[in-house]
Amino acid sequence: MAFLKIDNLRKSFGKVDVLKGIDLEIEEGGFLVLVGPSGCGKSTLLNTIAGLEAITSGEISINGKVVNDLHPSQRDIAMVFQSYALYPNMTVAENIGFGMEIRGIPKAERDAAIARVAETLQIGALLDRKPSQLSGGQRQRVAMGRALVRDPMVFLFDEPLSNLDAKLRVDMRTEIKRLHQRMGTTIVYVTHDQIEAMTLATKIAVLKDGVLQQFGTPAEIYNRPNNLFVADFMGSPSMNLIPAKVKADGSDVAIVMEREDGAPLTLPMAEANGALAGRDGKEVVFGIRPEALTDPDSADRNASRISELDCEIEVIEPAGSDTFAVTRLGGREIVARLRADAPISAGQTARLAFNLDKAVLFDPQTQERIG
Amino acid sequence: MSAEKTAGVSGNKLARAAIYSVLIVFAVYYLLPLYVMLVNSVKPLEEIRQGNMLALPDVFTFEPWTKAWSSAQVGVQPTGLKPYFFNSILMVVPAVAISTILGALNGYVLTKWRFRGDDIVFGLILLSCFIPFQIALIPAARILGMLGIAGTTQGLVLIHVVYGLGFTTLFFRNYYAAFPTELIRAAQIDGAGFFQIFRRILLPSSAPIIVVTVIWQFTNIWNDFLFGVSFGDFDSQPMTVALNNLVSSSGGVKEYNVHFAGAILAALPTLIVYIVSGRYFVRGLMAGAVKG
């Protein structure tokens, strides 16, 4: 049974519809990441869960209880804000204890709770300082401490790592994941960073323009994106999306792509794509992730369908652990991910292995995935 | 954060000397009236009559000060400025306090509890900054009469609060507009109510704007003459009106030394307020509230 359930949620500001009927649910102890480009409504969605924004219609329930009309403080949630939102006039200890103070919890009990949280987050030495005397990472910890001390049913995180520098961000990401594993509390987390989404989530919801594009596990989102937007947004470098044509010859179905010069590139698509039947001659978009397009030696040995074909390499970009090779198919730049010491050089033809198990096809008109 | 010395300026000593001499000339020019007032307020009247306003006193006396304070003829009665000074204090302190608190609440609501049409409300409040006092005199007199507080200190407090609200609201609204809304939201999730958020989160960070507002309101209300002369009685007339009556009292000689002393007494409170609280102007209390 869903612990946090969002049912046909709509939110408009005046005439502008920000959320257009969102349905989501997450089980207890799950880690739900809302991801999307800026302006997609993900922060608004989080604020409606928190109760900071009123909803226009729909229903939000936490642990079976509808919370639509409850004040934020009564929803049993805690929130970590993008700017940390630490009260500047209070010390770290007062910041963490403010909520308890408002609820009239006795001082001794408060101090014990503050000490417990400070130990969890290793901020015991900072308790008497003001927020202005803390570094970005320390403020982040204090903000998390303020949320942890409430021991809520749901944690809400609003882009908590976006103000940290790159290295600290990776450290804190690991820490949040560790914290989640230890506490087992349900988390809803907003980010525009798809890597954060992939690493943290048990479920990802991809939003665009207030519409839920796809909701699923990180693997589902990554391997079987619902549409071209999700395919392009998730993953770095992003999925190669190549205009192609279907060619059916009896029971054999193939995908044909234009090469810059020379013969068209033909990939046989086997039985699995029954959906391609009747699309003979139609346009499709062939999607393949860079790691599924590699040199023959590093191709996945467990893959059932691999096609090896010659491609002209335009540019190579060694990245240390891998080498990225750029070629051109269907008029698009295509990135292949090869092992670091793959014997290729720019301007020459190299043999690339297409792992067709991992390929997905999209309808260019509807933008949706085929099959 | 730290005030860094502007390097490079010190190199050119000649330019520095020129700048300083110009500044000193202007400072002297602006301070001259104050000097004349101070010097002549401690001279006997005969010395002033001899004509040299700029000379230091031959005979030093505080008599004009004590006379201006407690025994000079103000209007028809020889009370000195003393009772009017307290009239002013009794009017200014509540008027400043109330208009500042209401301005802060207005600013809080207009920025953090937005409602439909809040911009229009703010625009209307702001409009009151531009209404000339004279236009409102007769309606104000009617209202004070209807409320039964015409000629009283409470009446003057009410008028000054109403007239001050436009400015105090403007000050606080603009200050709170830059105050991070996420802090309010965090406090809401922590369970703090409307006034708890105001008192515990917003007010402790408002010292700079409170100081600005208090100085502004104190100076304006203390220096007001028109409302004081229109709506004040003997029991409520402020210092400014009394000073006018002191200077323009007919009968007898013009006691310039007493007038000077009285004028300084009337200006003293605003000077003190400025000197005491002016240094808080520069403090940036918001540092570190949000990322940094």
Chai-1 contact restraints between the chains, C-beta under 6 A:
chainA,res_idxA,chainB,res_idxB,connection_type,confidence,min_distance_angstrom,max_distance_angstrom,comment,restraint_id
A,L52,B,R185,contact,1.0,0.0,6.0,A-B,restraint_1
A,P72,B,Q188,contact,1.0,0.0,6.0,A-B,restraint_2
A,P72,B,I189,contact,1.0,0.0,6.0,A-B,restraint_3
A,S73,B,G191,contact,1.0,0.0,6.0,A-B,restraint_4
A,M79,B,I189,contact,1.0,0.0,6.0,A-B,restraint_5
A,F81,B,E182,contact,1.0,0.0,6.0,A-B,restraint_6
A,S83,B,P180,contact,1.0,0.0,6.0,A-B,restraint_7
A,S83,B,E182,contact,1.0,0.0,6.0,A-B,restraint_8
A,S83,B,V290,contact,1.0,0.0,6.0,A-B,restraint_9
A,S83,B,K291,contact,1.0,0.0,6.0,A-B,restraint_10
A,A85,B,E182,contact,1.0,0.0,6.0,A-B,restraint_11
A,A85,B,L183,contact,1.0,0.0,6.0,A-B,restraint_12
A,A85,B,A186,contact,1.0,0.0,6.0,A-B,restraint_13
A,Y87,B,I201,contact,1.0,0.0,6.0,A-B,restraint_14
A,P88,B,S205,contact,1.0,0.0,6.0,A-B,restraint_15
A,P88,B,A289,contact,1.0,0.0,6.0,A-B,restraint_16
A,N89,B,P204,contact,1.0,0.0,6.0,A-B,restraint_17
A,N89,B,S205,contact,1.0,0.0,6.0,A-B,restraint_18
A,F98,B,D190,contact,1.0,0.0,6.0,A-B,restraint_19
A,G99,B,D190,contact,1.0,0.0,6.0,A-B,restraint_20
A,G99,B,G191,contact,1.0,0.0,6.0,A-B,restraint_21
A,I102,B,D190,contact,1.0,0.0,6.0,A-B,restraint_22
A,I102,B,G191,contact,1.0,0.0,6.0,A-B,restraint_23
A,I102,B,A192,contact,1.0,0.0,6.0,A-B,restraint_24
A,R103,B,G191,contact,1.0,0.0,6.0,A-B,restraint_25
A,P131,B,G288,contact,1.0,0.0,6.0,A-B,restraint_26
A,S132,B,A287,contact,1.0,0.0,6.0,A-B,restraint_27
A,S132,B,G288,contact,1.0,0.0,6.0,A-B,restraint_28
A,N163,B,K291,contact,1.0,0.0,6.0,A-B,restraint_29
